[in-house]
Amino acid sequence: TDGRLSPIQQAFVEKEATDCGFCTPGQVMAATAIIEEGWPSTDESLRTALCGQACVCGRKPQIIAAIQQVQKQRGG
């Protein structure tokens, strides 16, 4: 790779969607799949899509905001 962050990784940074970092790899993978699969961008839909991803730091709102940012950038 060229060392640049993917759009979802960049959005995670911009939306401060990480804290301890323990769940970040799984969250990024799940977020990428959510975007690629075309999930609706509503908070409720994204919470459902992320239900298998634990986040004990309470960053779900920021994670959802990061996903919505990328969805918006892609026109979704």
N, C-alpha and C positions, 0 to 999 in steps of 0.2 A: 504494500500500500504506500501511498504518498505521505502518510503521517497526519493527514487531515481527519478531523472527526466527521462521522456520518451526520446527516441532518438530525436524527434523533439524539445522538450523543451531544451535539451542539445545543439542542433544545434543553436537554437535561441540565447542562451547565448554565444556560441563560435563565432557566426557571428555578434554579437551585433545588433540583429534584433529588439530590443525594445528600446524605448526612454521614452516617457511619460507613457507607459503601458496601456493606455486607451483601445487600440484595441487588445492588446496581447491575451486575452482569445479567442476572435473570430478568430484571425489570426492563433493561434495554432490549433484550431478546424478545420478551413478550410485547413490548411496545412496537418493535419492528414488525412482528407478525400481525399485530392489530392493524397497523397502518397498511401493510401489504394485503391483508384480507378484506380491507374496506369496512371495518366496523364503523357504525354511526358515531359521530363525535360528541354525543351528549354525555354529560357527567355520569348518568346512570348506566348507560351502555358500556362506557369505559371501565367503570367500577366492576361491572359484571365480567368483562373481559379479563380484568386483572385479579379476579377473586382467588386464583391459585398462587398469587405472588404475595408473600408476606413482606410487610414493611413495619418494623417495630418503631421506627423513628417518626412515623406519622407524616411521611412525605407524599402520600397518595394524591393530595390536591395538586402538588407541584408536578408530580409524574403525569397526572391527567392533563394539566396545562401544557406540559411539554409535548404530549401526544397531539393535543388539539392544535398546537402551533404548527407542527409538521403537517398535519392533515390540512390545515388552512393554506399552508405554503403550496401544497400539492393540488389545491383547488377542491378539497373535499369537505 
